[in-house]
Amino acid sequence: MFKQNNQNSFFGHYLYDQIIPTDNFLRQLSENVDFSFVNELCIDNYDNFGSVGNRPYEPVLLFKILFLSFLYDISGREIEEQINDRLSFKWFLNLAVNDLAPDHSTLTRFVKRVGVNKFKTIFNQVVEMADAKGLIHDRLKIIDSTAVAAKVDLDRITREHTNDDDHYIDHNSPDQDARFGRKSDSKRFYGYKQHIIIDGDSEIIEAVEVTPGNIKDEQVVTPLLNRAKLSSDGRKKTKILADKGYDTNYNHEIIAKQYYAKSFIMIKKNRTVANLVKLLNSKVYQHTTKERYKVERRFADSKTNHGLDRCRWIGQWKMEIQSYLTALVLNCKRIVVLTANR
């Protein structure tokens, strides 16, 4: 068995009920998102589960600690101190008032033990919860990507890399998975890209993909669309909106023929394909492309408030975990807001 937590061991729930207001975000989140499935999901990652010896912490406890650290942009080391100091954190974690938080090194072992696929599954489970609540629609999907700087000395990396080969591998870099990429023709970065697709009505992130920084956006359309909720009504097709970086004949074609959706990828001015030129000049195109700000503010929130401007760890698999956790935090915030607005 896992270690058991007991909020009733000291003052029971009375102290929490008196101190933590009903409109506290963590209270609202707990009412709308149930993370209890994490224990069963992760149990097969504990090879010695049930053996004689010290019992491990519950996976859901450690996951929730990671969630808090991303929600409030607190480092793994600092979150331990914050939990011991904040009653709302202890309540959310189902700890007693006099319980101490697990050591920060336990979180590091948990991340390695569980791995990318389990964090992806947790993210997907919460998306399914949002869909079950009727929060995800099929009118419009918006695709975009953002650059995330690697956890390295960027000045040194940039100084040593003097050519324009974006496939260049710096063998002295601490992060061998990161690559040079471009935010524009003149602005480069070293790290990764987080690619997402969001529901245009709820702004819930439905799928996440992480690539090295040198991968072009146009290559990541299919894996994102594969996991988005699209219309099955052939008369009322889902609109797919993306910026000019996705504007290829292939992407327009697969959106129409493979996914039976309408492509509203923003069209480059030098386009000569007749049907794309016609679309460019239509009112529905101009109206739809104005909604692109919704995905841009998801990225702004993730970078300003949840640490996605820079990799928290080193290596692509850890960057993928960071992306799932960040997207999960954004989705939980949206679920709370959308549910309250109802």
C-alpha positions in Angstrom: 0.0 0.0 0.0 0.9 3.6 -0.4 1.5 5.9 2.6 -1.8 7.1 3.9 -2.6 10.8 4.4 -5.1 11.8 7.1 -6.5 15.3 7.3 -8.4 14.2 10.4 -5.2 13.7 12.5 -5.1 17.3 13.8 -8.2 19.5 14.1 -10.0 17.4 11.4 -11.5 19.4 8.6 -12.7 22.2 10.9 -9.6 24.3 10.6 -9.5 24.0 6.8 -13.1 24.9 6.5 -12.7 28.0 8.7 -9.6 29.3 6.9 -9.9 28.4 3.2 -12.7 30.3 1.6 -15.2 28.6 -0.7 -14.1 30.7 -3.7 -10.5 29.6 -3.3 -9.3 28.3 -6.7 -8.0 25.0 -5.4 -11.4 24.3 -3.8 -13.2 25.1 -7.1 -10.7 23.0 -9.0 -11.2 20.0 -6.7 -15.0 20.3 -7.2 -14.5 20.1 -11.0 -11.5 17.9 -11.7 -11.0 14.6 -9.9 -7.3 13.5 -10.0 -7.9 10.3 -8.0 -7.4 8.2 -11.1 -3.7 8.9 -11.0 -3.0 6.3 -8.4 -4.4 3.4 -10.4 -2.8 4.8 -13.6 0.7 4.8 -12.1 0.6 1.7 -9.9 2.4 -0.4 -12.6 5.4 2.0 -12.4 6.1 0.8 -8.8 7.9 -2.6 -9.3 8.1 -3.3 -5.5 4.6 -2.2 -4.7 3.3 -4.4 -1.8 6.7 -5.6 -0.8 8.0 -5.3 2.8 9.7 -2.0 3.5 8.9 1.7 3.5 5.7 2.4 1.6 5.9 5.0 -1.2 3.9 8.2 -1.3 0.7 8.0 -3.3 1.3 9.0 -7.0 -1.7 11.4 -6.8 0.0 13.3 -4.0 3.2 13.7 -5.9 1.4 14.6 -9.1 -0.6 17.2 -7.3 2.6 18.7 -5.9 4.0 19.0 -9.4 0.7 20.5 -10.5 1.0 23.2 -7.8 4.5 23.9 -8.7 3.4 24.6 -12.3 0.2 26.4 -11.4 2.1 28.9 -9.2 5.4 28.7 -11.1 7.4 27.5 -8.1 10.6 25.5 -8.4 10.8 21.9 -7.2 12.9 22.9 -4.2 10.7 25.8 -3.2 7.4 23.9 -3.4 8.3 21.8 -0.4 8.7 24.9 1.7 5.5 26.5 0.3 3.4 23.4 1.1 4.7 23.4 4.7 3.7 27.1 5.0 0.3 27.2 3.1 -2.8 25.6 4.5 -4.6 25.8 1.1 -1.8 23.6 -0.4 -2.0 21.1 2.4 -5.8 20.9 2.0 -5.5 20.4 -1.8 -3.0 17.6 -1.2 -5.1 15.9 1.5 -2.4 16.4 4.1 -3.1 16.9 7.8 -2.2 20.4 9.2 0.8 19.0 10.9 2.0 16.8 8.0 5.3 17.8 6.2 5.6 17.8 2.5 7.7 15.1 0.7 11.3 16.0 0.1 11.9 17.7 -3.3 14.1 14.8 -4.4 11.0 12.6 -4.2 9.5 14.6 -7.0 12.5 14.1 -9.1 12.4 10.4 -8.7 8.6 10.4 -9.4 9.1 12.2 -12.7 11.7 9.6 -13.8 9.6 6.7 -12.5 6.4 7.7 -14.2 7.8 9.0 -17.6 6.3 10.9 -20.5 3.4 8.5 -21.5 1.7 8.6 -18.1 1.8 12.4 -18.0 0.3 12.4 -21.5 -2.4 10.1 -20.3 -3.2 12.3 -17.3 -3.4 15.3 -19.7 -5.7 13.4 -22.0 -7.9 12.2 -19.2 -8.6 15.8 -18.1 -9.4 16.8 -21.7 -11.9 14.0 -21.7 -13.4 15.3 -18.5 -13.8 18.7 -20.1 -15.5 17.1 -23.1 -17.8 15.1 -20.9 -18.9 18.4 -19.3 -19.8 19.7 -22.7 -17.0 22.3 -22.7 -15.3 21.3 -26.0 -17.0 22.1 -29.3 -16.3 21.3 -33.0 -16.8 24.8 -34.6 -13.2 25.9 -34.7 -9.8 24.6 -33.9 -6.7 26.8 -33.8 -3.1 25.4 -34.2 0.1 27.2 -33.3 3.5 26.8 -31.8 5.8 28.7 -29.4 9.5 28.6 -28.9 10.9 27.4 -25.5 14.5 28.2 -24.6 16.7 25.3 -23.5 18.1 25.3 -20.0 21.6 26.1 -21.2 24.0 29.1 -21.4 22.3 30.6 -24.5 25.0 33.3 -24.9 27.7 30.7 -25.2 25.8 28.4 -27.5 24.9 31.3 -29.8 28.5 32.6 -29.7 29.9 29.2 -30.7 27.3 28.6 -33.4 28.2 31.0 -36.2 26.7 29.4 -39.3 23.0 29.3 -40.4 22.6 25.5 -40.2 19.6 24.9 -38.0 20.4 21.2 -37.9 23.7 21.9 -36.2 24.3 19.9 -33.1 26.4 21.5 -30.3 28.1 18.4 -28.8 29.3 20.6 -25.8 25.7 21.6 -25.0 24.2 20.2 -21.8 21.0 19.5 -23.8 21.8 17.4 -26.7 18.2 17.2 -27.8 17.7 20.9 -28.3 18.2 22.6 -31.7 18.4 26.0 -33.2 15.1 27.3 -34.6 13.7 30.5 -35.9 11.0 32.8 -34.6 11.4 34.8 -37.8 14.0 35.2 -40.5 16.1 37.4 -38.3 15.4 36.0 -34.8 16.7 32.6 -33.8 16.5 30.6 -30.6 18.0 27.4 -29.1 15.6 24.9 -27.6 12.3 23.3 -28.5 8.8 24.1 -29.8 5.6 23.4 -28.1 2.8 22.8 -30.7 -0.8 22.9 -29.6 -4.4 22.7 -30.9 -7.1 24.5 -29.0 -10.9 24.5 -29.1 -11.8 28.0 -30.5 -14.8 28.4 -28.2 -13.5 27.2 -24.8 -9.8 27.7 -25.5 -9.1 24.3 -23.9 -5.9 22.7 -25.3 -6.8 19.4 -26.9 -3.4 18.1 -27.9 0.3 18.9 -27.3 3.4 18.0 -29.3 7.0 18.9 -28.6 9.7 19.0 -31.2 13.3 20.3 -31.4 13.5 23.9 -32.4 14.5 23.2 -36.0 11.3 21.3 -36.9 9.0 23.4 -39.2 5.5 24.0 -37.9 3.9 22.7 -41.1 5.1 19.2 -40.2 3.1 18.9 -37.0 -0.5 19.4 -38.3 -1.5 15.7 -38.5 -0.6 14.5 -35.0 -2.5 17.5 -33.5 -5.6 17.0 -35.7 -5.6 13.3 -34.8 -6.5 14.1 -31.2 -8.9 17.0 -31.7 -12.7 16.8 -31.6 -13.8 17.5 -35.2 -17.4 17.7 -36.6 -18.9 14.5 -38.0 -21.6 16.6 -39.8 -20.5 16.9 -43.4 -22.7 20.0 -43.9 -21.2 21.8 -40.9 -17.5 21.2 -41.1 -14.9 22.2 -38.4 -12.8 25.2 -39.3 -9.0 24.7 -38.9 -7.1 28.0 -38.3 -3.3 28.3 -38.3 -0.8 31.0 -39.3 1.2 31.3 -42.5 3.9 28.9 -41.3 1.4 26.0 -41.9 0.5 27.2 -45.4 1.4 24.3 -47.7 -0.7 22.6 -50.4 -0.4 19.3 -48.5 -1.8 20.7 -45.3 -4.8 22.4 -47.1 -5.4 19.1 -48.8 -5.3 16.7 -45.8 -7.5 19.1 -43.8 -10.2 18.8 -46.5 -9.8 15.2 -47.7 -8.5 13.3 -44.6 -10.3 15.2 -41.8 -13.3 16.5 -43.8 -12.8 20.0 -42.3 -12.4 23.5 -43.7 -8.9 24.9 -44.0 -8.4 28.5 -42.8 -4.7 28.4 -42.7 -3.6 31.9 -43.2 -2.4 32.3 -46.8 0.8 33.8 -48.0 0.5 36.8 -50.2 2.4 35.3 -53.1 -0.1 32.4 -53.5 -1.4 31.8 -57.0 -3.6 28.7 -56.4 -7.1 29.9 -57.5 -9.2 28.4 -54.7 -6.8 29.8 -52.0 -6.8 33.3 -53.6 -10.6 33.2 -53.6 -10.6 32.1 -49.9 -8.2 34.9 -49.1 -10.6 37.5 -50.3 -13.7 36.1 -48.6 -15.5 37.6 -45.6 -15.6 34.3 -43.8 -11.8 34.0 -44.1 -11.3 37.5 -42.7 -13.7 36.9 -39.8 -12.2 33.5 -38.9 -8.6 34.6 -38.9 -9.4 37.3 -36.3 -9.9 34.6 -33.7 -6.2 33.6 -33.8 -5.6 35.8 -30.7 -7.2 33.1 -28.6 -4.2 30.7 -29.1 -1.7 33.5 -28.7 -3.1 34.4 -25.2 -2.8 30.7 -24.2 0.9 30.9 -24.9 1.2 34.3 -23.2 -0.4 32.9 -20.1 1.8 29.8 -20.1 5.0 31.9 -20.4 4.1 34.8 -18.1 2.5 32.8 -15.3 3.6 29.1 -15.6 7.2 29.1 -16.7 7.0 28.0 -20.3 9.4 30.7 -21.5 12.3 28.4 -20.5 12.8 24.6 -20.1 12.6 23.6 -16.4 14.7 20.5 -17.0 17.2 19.2 -19.6 16.2 16.8 -22.4 13.3 16.5 -24.8 11.4 13.8 -22.7 11.4 16.2 -19.7 10.4 19.1 -22.0 7.4 17.0 -23.0 6.5 16.4 -19.4 6.8 20.2 -18.8 4.5 20.9 -21.8 1.8 18.4 -20.6 1.9 19.8 -17.1 1.7 23.4 -18.3 -1.1 22.6 -20.7 -2.9 20.7 -18.0 -2.7 23.7 -15.7 -4.1 26.0 -18.4 -7.0 23.6 -19.0 -7.9 23.3 -15.4 -8.0 27.1 -15.1 -10.4 27.1 -18.1 -12.6 24.4 -16.7 -13.0 26.3 -13.5 -13.9 29.5 -15.3 -16.2 28.0 -17.8 -18.0 25.9 -15.2 -18.5 29.0 -13.0 -19.8 31.0 -15.9 -22.5 28.5 -16.4 
